[in-house]
Amino acid sequence: MLINVSDNNLKKIEEIIQQHNFENIFLLDYAASIEPFLEYMLKVNPGVKRIFCLTEKSPKKRKDVLEFEEQPWAIKDYIQFFTAKKRINFDDHVPVCEGDESRISKWRRQHAMGPFLRVSEKIKSIIGNNLIARITDYLLCIPGIVTLAFFPRLRKKRGRARFRRGSTDIQIIFDGGPEKDHYGESPLLEARFRALEEWVLDVAKNQNSKTGFFIITGPRHEYIEKILSFKKDSKIKNFAIFACALFRTKPYEAVEKIGVGSFFAGSNVSIQKNPVYSDHCLSIGAGEKELWCYLDMDA
């Protein structure tokens, strides 16, 4: 399955794909394995020539790989991550549920703990996420930082990969950044935007090609704004954007302010006839604002 949406919205996505048969596919901020997406897309969009993926995790090295470059973060990358100014102001933040808050401090602790993050998770599973557990997190940062300084192989990884599946060229950039960056807090986001623009300019060399952008997780509203800025600057045309789960307050308000595209509610029934969302997720708007689509096609 492509993404975790209801059967009615998955059908809508497939109809748009098959109507326009995109030559280029962008998969943005995808935290899971890319394999199910590739299998699905090559099945419903067999004419796709190029697939681009921005992700956090390093993909498994494949037998059919054409290029593979991976390197550990440098110490300066950790320093930049720990000291970067906050990109987002949470003073006026309206949470949709408990825990819907800034995550940058949590990410910094997790990155600093390095291999000792597993120890932290084990402690939390025993005593819960209480004050003692949070103090333990800070204490684990000390051996974590020392270990990362002397053992580069234990650090976060960044790099790129390229391989082929039939006649489709597939490119992946991964950066080791935090997952589920719903609000665009990660200091690595600007680098992702630069990579995205580089790919878009490459795709735009063929002005008649059609492109589909799939935004699965991460700061969906910021990706949407960035892609639409490419259109405004005449860097791309003939494209569609599909974004999931824009129900959090700040992302939803940002997209509403843009004033284009349409929201589609989900049936809450998967193609396997199972519920897609829990009652909690439905109560905070996940089903009502399940899918957002924008089309800019000449034909």
ABEGO torsion letter per residue (X at the ends): XABBBBAAAAAAAAAAAAAAGBABBBBBGBABBAAAAAAAAAAABAABABBBBBBABBBBBBAABABBBBBBBBAAAAAAAAABBBABBAAABBBABBGBBBAAAAAAAAAAAEAAAAAAAAAAAAAEBBAAAAAAAAAAAAAAAAAAAABAAABBBBEBBBBBBEABBBBBBBAGBBBGBAAGABAAAAAAAAAAAAAAAAAAABAABBBBBBBABEBAAAAAAAAAAAAAAGABBGBBBBBBGAABAAAAAAAAAAGBEBBBBBAGBBAAGBBABBAAAAAAGAAAAABBBBBBBAX
